[in-house]
Amino acid sequence: MYAVITTGGKQYRVAQGDKLRVERLAAEPGEQVDFDQVLMVGEEGAVRVGTPYVEGGRVTAQVKAHGRADKVRIMKMRRRKHYMKRQGHRQDYTEIEVTGITAG
């Protein structure tokens, strides 16, 4: 069984036991998190697509850790104008492990 969920403005295809990194969640490591914005649920050839969400669809996951991604370097430059700007960014993430999927 797999599902497509929305969190942090992004869509993820998840199955039970998957570990993935999502945008930072306000939960402590070890806590259970529920995702109720389930766009699609599929199992053994049968697919249920929501409009926009599957009614009763829920994905539960356990928070494993929080962290920060690698630095992304941004550089802006205008040739012949004596302009150059450098900037860096590190995005926060939450690592989760999917523990269950219910189709409703």
C-alpha positions in Angstrom: 0.0 0.0 0.0 1.2 3.5 -0.8 -0.1 7.0 -0.6 0.7 10.5 -1.9 0.6 13.2 0.8 1.1 16.9 1.0 3.2 18.6 3.6 5.2 21.7 3.6 4.0 22.7 0.1 5.4 19.5 -1.5 4.0 16.1 -2.4 5.5 12.8 -1.3 4.8 9.2 -2.4 5.1 7.1 0.8 4.8 3.5 1.8 4.9 1.9 5.2 8.4 1.8 6.6 9.7 4.6 4.4 12.1 7.1 5.9 12.0 10.6 4.3 12.9 14.2 5.0 10.1 16.8 5.0 10.0 20.4 5.8 10.4 21.2 9.5 7.5 20.0 11.7 6.7 21.3 15.1 7.1 17.9 16.8 9.7 16.4 19.1 11.7 13.3 18.1 9.8 10.2 19.1 6.3 11.8 18.7 3.6 10.5 16.3 2.5 12.8 13.5 -0.6 12.4 11.4 -0.9 13.7 7.8 -4.6 14.0 6.8 -3.9 15.7 3.4 -3.8 12.4 1.5 -4.2 13.0 -2.3 -4.1 9.4 -3.4 -4.0 5.8 -2.0 -3.1 2.8 -4.0 -2.9 -0.9 -3.2 -2.7 -4.0 -5.4 -3.9 -2.4 -8.6 -6.7 -0.4 -7.0 -6.2 3.4 -6.8 -8.3 5.9 -5.0 -7.8 9.5 -6.0 -9.3 12.3 -3.8 -11.0 15.5 -4.8 -8.7 17.0 -3.6 -8.2 14.7 -0.6 -9.2 11.1 0.0 -12.0 11.0 2.7 -10.8 9.3 5.8 -7.3 8.9 4.4 -4.6 9.3 7.0 -0.8 8.6 7.2 0.9 8.2 10.5 4.6 8.7 11.0 7.1 8.9 13.8 9.5 11.8 14.0 13.1 10.5 14.1 15.2 13.6 14.1 15.5 17.3 13.1 18.4 18.7 11.1 19.6 21.1 8.5 20.4 20.4 4.9 23.7 21.2 3.2 24.4 24.8 2.4 23.1 26.1 -0.9 25.3 29.0 -2.3 23.6 31.8 -4.1 25.7 34.3 -6.2 24.4 37.2 -8.2 26.6 39.1 -10.5 26.2 41.8 -13.2 29.0 41.9 -15.6 30.8 45.2 -16.2 28.8 46.9 -13.4 31.1 46.1 -10.5 28.3 44.2 -8.7 28.5 40.8 -7.0 26.5 39.5 -4.1 27.0 36.2 -2.3 24.5 34.5 0.0 24.1 31.1 1.6 21.1 29.2 2.9 20.5 26.0 5.0 17.0 24.6 5.0 15.6 23.0 8.2 14.1 19.5 7.8 12.4 16.8 9.9 13.2 13.1 9.3 10.2 10.9 9.7 9.4 7.2 9.3 6.0 6.2 8.1 4.3 3.7 10.4 0.8 3.3 9.0 -1.5 4.2 6.1 -5.3 4.1 6.3 -7.5 4.6 3.3 -10.7 5.4 5.2 
